[in-house]
């Protein structure tokens, strides 16, 4: 299982983007607005000079209108064939739409596009031997404060603790247990949260921003499973470095699970001659 992030040379971004246009591939654009992360589905439609035009799919879906400014940095990602392509760029123009709900965002063509093997986005269970603990908290301000961990009584209602169930390069599932003290984090579908966990003992913790995609209670009523999508990593060099590390975590967990499965099977007894 090879999960390397491959830097593509400067001659290829236009070719990759044109392929996305030709195949009508939907892309995900992540960006900050008023200190909060947003994600929007867009459709790349035209390459012209050093510009890429993408259309909002708002008119055809339930997503909110794109609130974005000229000069604003954005992260872009899309899946095609064997890989997921990621890059950061900036808004150079905004063009009104002919319909009531869409709009065209004009982006600068990126110098580099990175591609991640698509299998890195398959979920891998967290090794049972690790019991990876996760801290989650509500995002209330800008990303500059995302590494601030909750502290003090006033923060008790804004964070929760759980255990990592599975993970991929794009998301995770966390088993969130109710707090016996009565604090109510109230994590709900659609919310943006901060998460922090240490993949392996003695490693530097990963601190990420994520959006809750679903929240499902267990039959016992005392545990909630949160399905989360990690956001914002495509929007900066630092974020893509974090993404590279996350891909490495998925690979190590996969290998650990494979080794544990082989150990459980026990040694193979040679057949009698």
Beta strands, then each sheet from edge to edge (+ up, - down):
strand 1: 5-7
strand 2: 26-33
strand 3: 36-48
strand 4: 51-56
strand 5: 73-80
strand 6: 83-95
strand 7: 104-108
strand 8: 114-117
strand 9: 124-125
strand 10: 133-138
strand 11: 159-167
strand 12: 171-177
strand 13: 192-197
strand 14: 206-217
strand 15: 223-231
sheet 1: 1+ 8- 6+ 5- 2+ 3- 4+ 7-
sheet 2: 9+ 11- 10+ 13- 14+ 15- 12+
end
